[in-house]
Amino acid sequence: MMYEEDYLNSKLGKKNPFTVPEGYFEQLTAQVMEKLPEKQVAKTATIKRLRPWFYAAACICIGVFIAGIAFNNNNDEVRKQMQMATAEQEYVESYYSDSYIDEEADYAMVDNQDIYAYLLAEM
């Protein structure tokens, strides 16, 4: 890299070959401003301003539609599961009804002394 820079300096010298006319930068701003077009206030269309709201409404509608389909498909399965759970609960309730428990309690009336005697007899 240094070699190339030294080579260019030996051929061209260190003098800057580019020059700017006197007062160029003082007039530059005015010239550029003259060439710019006048600012026009662009009126945005109502649809362009409401476009984000349309997108949001469309997303919400799609979400509600998908949720409705998913809920409706799962609804049949939920009904079947509820019927099975209800039938199972009725079976358990009938099996363990109060009258059955009372009968068992009367039949197996064992006090603590009987339990101790039974345990000691096995030793």
N, CA, C and O of each residue as an XYZ file, in Angstrom:
492
protein
N       0.821     -1.184      0.000
C       0.000      0.000      0.000
C       0.873      1.260      0.000
O       0.596      2.214     -0.726
N       1.897      1.253      0.795
C       2.797      2.406      0.835
C       3.537      2.572     -0.484
O       3.807      3.691     -0.921
N       3.852      1.486     -1.092
C       4.567      1.547     -2.357
C       3.739      2.263     -3.405
O       4.262      3.094     -4.148
N       2.432      1.946     -3.474
C       1.558      2.582     -4.457
C       1.417      4.066     -4.168
O       1.425      4.889     -5.084
N       1.289      4.406     -2.889
C       1.141      5.808     -2.519
C       2.408      6.599     -2.857
O       2.324      7.730     -3.336
N       3.554      6.019     -2.613
C       4.816      6.683     -2.958
C       4.951      6.851     -4.469
O       5.424      7.885     -4.941
N       4.544      5.856     -5.213
C       4.608      5.908     -6.678
C       3.731      7.041     -7.200
O       4.163      7.809     -8.059
N       2.495      7.153     -6.686
C       1.594      8.222     -7.131
C       2.134      9.600     -6.744
O       2.037     10.548     -7.524
N       2.688      9.708     -5.571
C       3.259     10.992     -5.141
C       4.435     11.392     -6.010
O       4.609     12.578     -6.292
N       5.253     10.430     -6.446
C       6.401     10.764     -7.292
C       5.961     11.191     -8.684
O       6.591     12.062     -9.284
N       4.902     10.601     -9.208
C       4.430     10.945    -10.553
C       3.608     12.231    -10.566
O       3.792     13.075    -11.443
N       2.697     12.387     -9.592
C       1.765     13.512     -9.624
C       2.119     14.621     -8.642
O       1.702     15.765     -8.821
N       2.861     14.299     -7.638
C       3.181     15.298     -6.631
C       2.097     15.325     -5.569
O       1.123     14.576     -5.646
N       2.268     16.191     -4.575
C       1.290     16.247     -3.495
C       0.283     17.366     -3.684
O      -0.547     17.599     -2.806
N       0.336     18.041     -4.773
C      -0.586     19.137     -5.027
C      -1.951     18.573     -5.399
O      -2.045     17.614     -6.166
N      -3.000     19.167     -4.858
C      -4.372     18.750     -5.145
C      -4.752     19.256     -6.533
O      -4.735     20.466     -6.761
N      -5.094     18.369     -7.468
C      -5.404     18.810     -8.822
C      -6.786     19.429     -8.960
O      -7.095     20.000    -10.006
N      -7.607     19.334     -7.957
C      -8.980     19.845     -8.047
C      -9.066     21.233     -7.440
O      -8.513     21.499     -6.373
N      -9.774     22.114     -8.144
C      -9.941     23.481     -7.642
C     -11.410     23.857     -7.684
O     -12.186     23.311     -8.469
N     -11.777     24.793     -6.833
C     -13.150     25.275     -6.744
C     -13.124     26.758     -7.025
O     -12.273     27.472     -6.495
N     -14.051     27.246     -7.859
C     -14.071     28.692     -8.128
C     -14.321     29.494     -6.852
O     -14.903     29.002     -5.885
N     -13.865     30.734     -6.885
C     -14.015     31.612     -5.729
C     -15.501     31.865     -5.467
O     -16.255     32.157     -6.396
N     -15.932     31.751     -4.179
C     -17.312     32.051     -3.797
C     -18.309     30.984     -4.199
O     -19.516     31.219     -4.143
N     -17.836     29.824     -4.599
C     -18.739     28.769     -5.081
C     -19.664     28.289     -3.957
O     -20.870     28.152     -4.160
N     -19.109     28.041     -2.799
C     -19.915     27.499     -1.716
C     -20.882     28.526     -1.132
O     -21.908     28.146     -0.568
N     -20.578     29.819     -1.254
C     -21.508     30.830     -0.779
C     -22.748     30.884     -1.658
O     -23.840     31.164     -1.163
N     -22.600     30.621     -2.950
C     -23.724     30.672     -3.878
C     -24.412     29.313     -4.014
O     -25.531     29.248     -4.521
N     -23.796     28.269     -3.592
C     -24.321     26.922     -3.800
C     -25.681     26.725     -3.143
O     -26.588     26.172     -3.766
N     -25.841     27.159     -1.918
C     -27.100     26.966     -1.204
C     -28.243     27.672     -1.920
O     -29.319     27.097     -2.080
N     -28.027     28.887     -2.344
C     -29.075     29.640     -3.033
C     -29.431     28.982     -4.359
O     -30.608     28.903     -4.710
N     -28.446     28.514     -5.092
C     -28.718     27.870     -6.382
C     -29.516     26.571     -6.202
O     -30.450     26.299     -6.957
N     -29.145     25.789     -5.210
C     -29.864     24.522     -4.979
C     -31.292     24.805     -4.566
O     -32.209     24.133     -5.040
N     -31.509     25.776     -3.701
C     -32.853     26.106     -3.237
C     -33.722     26.620     -4.384
O     -34.928     26.372     -4.397
N     -33.137     27.325     -5.339
C     -33.896     27.816     -6.497
C     -34.358     26.666     -7.384
O     -35.440     26.718     -7.968
N     -33.544     25.643     -7.479
C     -33.870     24.528     -8.368
C     -34.874     23.553     -7.753
O     -35.485     22.761     -8.471
N     -35.048     23.604     -6.439
C     -36.004     22.697     -5.790
C     -37.427     23.120     -6.112
O     -37.719     24.315     -6.155
N     -38.316     22.164     -6.340
C     -39.717     22.533     -6.587
C     -40.374     22.977     -5.278
O     -39.905     22.663     -4.184
N     -41.463     23.707     -5.426
C     -42.206     24.155     -4.258
C     -42.780     22.936     -3.536
O     -43.159     21.941     -4.154
N     -42.831     23.047     -2.216
C     -43.400     21.947     -1.439
C     -44.898     21.899     -1.680
O     -45.608     22.897     -1.562
N     -45.347     20.707     -2.021
C     -46.773     20.509     -2.217
C     -47.285     19.628     -1.094
O     -46.714     18.584     -0.779
N     -48.363     20.073     -0.508
C     -48.954     19.284      0.567
C     -49.733     18.154     -0.099
O     -50.736     18.377     -0.777
N     -49.252     16.963      0.109
C     -49.906     15.806     -0.496
C     -51.047     15.370      0.402
O     -50.866     15.096      1.588
N     -52.208     15.316     -0.188
C     -53.371     14.856      0.558
C     -53.398     13.333      0.473
O     -53.433     12.744     -0.608
N     -53.381     12.726      1.641
C     -53.443     11.273      1.645
C     -54.893     10.847      1.528
O     -55.787     11.437      2.135
N     -55.097      9.844      0.759
C     -56.453      9.352      0.556
C     -56.981      8.753      1.850
O     -56.217      8.260      2.680
N     -58.265      8.803      2.004
C     -58.894      8.264      3.206
C     -58.614      6.780      3.339
O     -58.406      6.278      4.444
N     -58.610      6.082      2.226
C     -58.369      4.639      2.269
C     -56.953      4.351      2.731
O     -56.727      3.379      3.452
N     -55.998      5.174      2.332
C     -54.627      4.959      2.772
C     -54.488      5.173      4.275
O     -53.714      4.481      4.935
N     -55.235      6.127      4.813
C     -55.181      6.366      6.257
C     -55.886      5.259      7.030
O     -55.490      4.935      8.149
N     -56.910      4.687      6.450
C     -57.670      3.645      7.139
C     -57.151      2.239      6.863
O     -57.654      1.268      7.429
N     -56.153      2.125      6.002
C     -55.640      0.804      5.635
C     -55.195     -0.023      6.840
O     -55.524     -1.209      6.881
N     -54.471      0.513      7.823
C     -54.101     -0.308      8.991
C     -55.314     -0.838      9.760
O     -55.295     -1.952     10.283
N     -56.368     -0.019      9.819
C     -57.582     -0.476     10.505
C     -58.250     -1.611      9.739
O     -58.784     -2.541     10.342
N     -58.221     -1.535      8.416
C     -58.784     -2.627      7.602
C     -57.993     -3.917      7.829
O     -58.576     -4.995      7.943
N     -56.676     -3.804      7.894
C     -55.847     -4.983      8.141
C     -56.169     -5.597      9.500
O     -56.304     -6.814      9.630
N     -56.290     -4.737     10.511
C     -56.593     -5.229     11.858
C     -57.964     -5.906     11.891
O     -58.124     -6.961     12.504
N     -58.953     -5.297     11.229
C     -60.294     -5.890     11.205
C     -60.285     -7.227     10.470
O     -60.964     -8.167     10.885
N     -59.529     -7.318      9.392
C     -59.448     -8.580      8.651
C     -58.792     -9.664      9.506
O     -59.244    -10.809      9.508
N     -57.739     -9.312     10.226
C     -57.073    -10.295     11.095
C     -58.008    -10.769     12.198
O     -58.031    -11.955     12.527
N     -58.772     -9.858     12.767
C     -59.713    -10.243     13.820
C     -60.792    -11.154     13.267
O     -61.155    -12.140     13.909
N     -61.311    -10.843     12.085
C     -62.344    -11.695     11.470
C     -61.799    -13.089     11.189
O     -62.480    -14.084     11.436
N     -60.592    -13.165     10.681
C     -59.994    -14.475     10.403
C     -59.803    -15.245     11.705
O     -60.073    -16.445     11.754
N     -59.347    -14.581     12.749
C     -59.163    -15.238     14.043
C     -60.468    -15.760     14.615
O     -60.522    -16.877     15.129
N     -61.524    -14.954     14.527
C     -62.837    -15.392     15.014
C     -63.342    -16.573     14.195
O     -63.910    -17.511     14.755
N     -63.149    -16.543     12.903
C     -63.579    -17.639     12.040
C     -62.857    -18.935     12.394
O     -63.485    -19.987     12.511
N     -61.534    -18.858     12.566
C     -60.759    -20.049     12.913
C     -61.148    -20.563     14.294
O     -61.264    -21.771     14.496
N     -61.349    -19.651     15.247
C     -61.755    -20.068     16.591
C     -63.131    -20.730     16.562
O     -63.370    -21.705     17.275
N     -64.024    -20.205     15.744
C     -65.351    -20.811     15.624
C     -65.288    -22.215     15.065
O     -65.973    -23.116     15.551
N     -64.471    -22.405     14.046
C     -64.321    -23.742     13.467
C     -63.706    -24.692     14.488
O     -64.177    -25.818     14.651
N     -62.668    -24.249     15.169
C     -62.000    -25.106     16.154
C     -62.945    -25.437     17.306
O     -62.974    -26.575     17.774
N     -63.713    -24.456     17.765
C     -64.643    -24.701     18.867
C     -65.749    -25.642     18.441
O     -66.150    -26.513     19.213
N     -66.243    -25.486     17.245
C     -67.327    -26.341     16.763
C     -66.845    -27.779     16.595
O     -67.580    -28.711     16.921
N     -65.625    -27.979     16.093
C     -65.102    -29.326     15.926
C     -64.858    -29.985     17.281
O     -65.122    -31.177     17.438
N     -64.366    -29.244     18.246
C     -64.094    -29.791     19.563
C     -65.355    -29.948     20.390
O     -65.363    -30.694     21.370
N     -66.415    -29.262     20.014
C     -67.646    -29.285     20.776
C     -68.243    -30.687     20.809
O     -68.722    -31.116     21.859
N     -68.229    -31.416     19.688
C     -68.766    -32.772     19.647
C     -67.955    -33.695     20.550
O     -68.516    -34.511     21.280
N     -66.656    -33.562     20.499
C     -65.802    -34.382     21.355
C     -66.046    -34.055     22.831
O     -66.086    -34.954     23.672
N     -66.205    -32.794     23.134
C     -66.443    -32.390     24.521
C     -67.769    -32.968     25.004
O     -67.862    -33.434     26.140
N     -68.802    -32.945     24.151
C     -70.094    -33.515     24.533
C     -69.971    -34.997     24.844
O     -70.519    -35.480     25.835
N     -69.243    -35.720     23.987
C     -69.074    -37.152     24.218
C     -68.326    -37.402     25.528
O     -68.699    -38.285     26.301
N     -67.275    -36.626     25.774
C     -66.517    -36.787     27.013
C     -67.377    -36.454     28.230
O     -67.283    -37.126     29.257
N     -68.205    -35.430     28.123
C     -69.087    -35.059     29.231
C     -70.105    -36.158     29.504
O     -70.395    -36.460     30.661
N     -70.650    -36.760     28.448
C     -71.610    -37.844     28.637
C     -70.949    -39.032     29.311
O     -71.528    -39.649     30.205
N     -69.720    -39.357     28.876
C     -69.016    -40.477     29.490
C     -68.701    -40.183     30.955
O     -68.840    -41.056     31.812
N     -68.278    -38.960     31.237
C     -67.962    -38.590     32.616
C     -69.209    -38.625     33.486
O     -69.155    -39.069     34.633
N     -70.316    -38.167     32.956
C     -71.571    -38.179     33.709
C     -72.004    -39.606     33.996
O     -72.422    -39.921     35.110
N     -71.906    -40.475     32.985
C     -72.279    -41.882     33.181
C     -71.365    -42.536     34.212
O     -71.830    -43.296     35.061
N     -70.086    -42.249     34.143
C     -69.145    -42.823     35.105
C     -69.428    -42.309     36.510
O     -69.362    -43.067     37.477
N     -69.739    -41.039     36.620
C     -70.034    -40.464     37.919
C     -71.300    -41.088     38.504
O     -71.356    -41.378     39.699
N     -72.314    -41.294     37.665
C     -73.544    -41.924     38.147
C     -73.273    -43.347     38.617
O     -73.828    -43.793     39.621
N     -72.415    -44.061     37.884
C     -72.082    -45.427     38.274
C     -71.364    -45.432     39.617
O     -71.680    -46.242     40.488
N     -70.393    -44.527     39.790
C     -69.651    -44.463     41.049
C     -70.580    -44.080     42.189
O     -70.491    -44.636     43.283
N     -71.463    -43.138     41.936
C     -72.388    -42.712     42.986
C     -73.323    -43.843     43.383
O     -73.624    -44.025     44.563
N     -73.782    -44.601     42.393
C     -74.675    -45.716     42.735
C     -73.911    -46.823     43.455
O     -74.465    -47.485     44.332
N     -72.661    -47.028     43.099
C     -71.862    -48.078     43.726
C     -71.541    -47.721     45.171
O     -71.578    -48.575     46.056
N     -71.228    -46.465     45.396
C     -70.882    -46.012     46.735
C     -72.020    -45.207     47.357
O     -71.773    -44.170     47.974
N     -73.205    -45.646     47.213
C     -74.321    -44.920     47.800
C     -74.256    -45.019     49.319
O     -73.568    -45.878     49.871
N     -74.958    -44.157     49.961
C     -74.922    -44.119     51.429
C     -75.430    -45.410     52.048
O     -74.899    -45.853     53.066
N     -76.444    -46.020     51.457
C     -76.981    -47.253     52.036
C     -75.946    -48.379     51.983
O     -75.849    -49.178     52.914
N     -75.180    -48.442     50.906
C     -74.152    -49.475     50.777
C     -73.057    -49.267     51.819
O     -72.596    -50.221     52.445
N     -72.649    -48.021     51.998
C     -71.603    -47.720     52.979
C     -72.093    -48.040     54.384
O     -71.335    -48.559     55.204
N     -73.349    -47.735     54.665
C     -73.910    -48.047     55.981
C     -73.938    -49.548     56.224
O     -73.624    -50.012     57.320
N     -74.312    -50.301     55.207
C     -74.344    -51.760     55.346
C     -72.950    -52.306     55.618
O     -72.775    -53.171     56.476
N     -71.957    -51.804     54.889
C     -70.594    -52.259     55.085
C     -70.078    -51.879     56.471
O     -69.391    -52.668     57.120
N     -70.408    -50.684     56.915
C     -69.962    -50.252     58.235
C     -70.572    -51.127     59.323
O     -69.893    -51.492     60.282
N     -71.852    -51.463     59.178
C     -72.503    -52.342     60.153
C     -71.882    -53.738     60.126
O     -71.679    -54.350     61.174
N     -71.584    -54.234     58.940
C     -71.032    -55.581     58.803
C     -69.612    -55.660     59.362
O     -69.269    -56.634     60.031
N     -68.796    -54.669     59.103
C     -67.393    -54.711     59.491
C     -67.119    -53.871     60.724
O     -66.053    -53.264     60.825
N     -68.042    -53.820     61.653
C     -67.859    -53.038     62.865
C     -66.734    -53.657     63.682
O     -66.910    -54.687     64.332
N     -65.583    -53.012     63.635
C     -64.426    -53.510     64.344
C     -63.878    -52.355     65.164
O     -63.689    -51.256     64.643
N     -63.631    -52.588     66.406
C     -63.049    -51.535     67.228
C     -61.540    -51.737     67.316
O     -61.002    -52.692     66.757
N     -60.873    -50.847     68.008
C     -59.413    -50.883     68.074
C     -58.905    -52.136     68.776
O     -57.868    -52.673     68.386
N     -59.600    -52.612     69.793
C     -59.155    -53.802     70.523
C     -59.147    -55.027     69.615
O     -58.258    -55.873     69.711
N     -60.133    -55.117     68.743
C     -60.185    -56.248     67.819
C     -59.019    -56.192     66.822
O     -58.448    -57.222     66.462
N     -58.684    -55.004     66.396
C     -57.567    -54.848     65.452
C     -56.264    -55.247     66.127
O     -55.448    -55.946     65.526
N     -56.052    -54.808     67.385
C     -54.840    -55.159     68.108
C     -54.738    -56.667     68.317
O     -53.668    -57.253     68.150
N     -55.843    -57.283     68.679
C     -55.857    -58.731     68.906
C     -55.532    -59.470     67.625
O     -54.789    -60.451     67.644
N     -56.078    -59.012     66.518
C     -55.816    -59.670     65.246
C     -54.344    -59.544     64.884
O     -53.745    -60.513     64.418
N     -53.754    -58.390     65.083
C     -52.337    -58.191     64.761
C     -51.428    -59.005     65.668
O     -50.424    -59.541     65.200
N     -51.748    -59.113     66.940
C     -50.937    -59.882     67.870
C     -51.042    -61.389     67.582
O     -50.080    -62.127     67.793
N     -52.162    -61.826     67.120
C     -52.359    -63.250     66.813
C     -51.492    -63.667     65.631
O     -51.062    -64.819     65.565
N     -51.234    -62.783     64.724
C     -50.421    -63.137     63.560
C     -48.951    -63.215     63.912
O     -48.197    -63.818     63.148
N     -48.495    -62.654     65.006
C     -47.071    -62.653     65.367
C     -46.634    -63.934     65.908
O     -45.464    -64.090     66.258
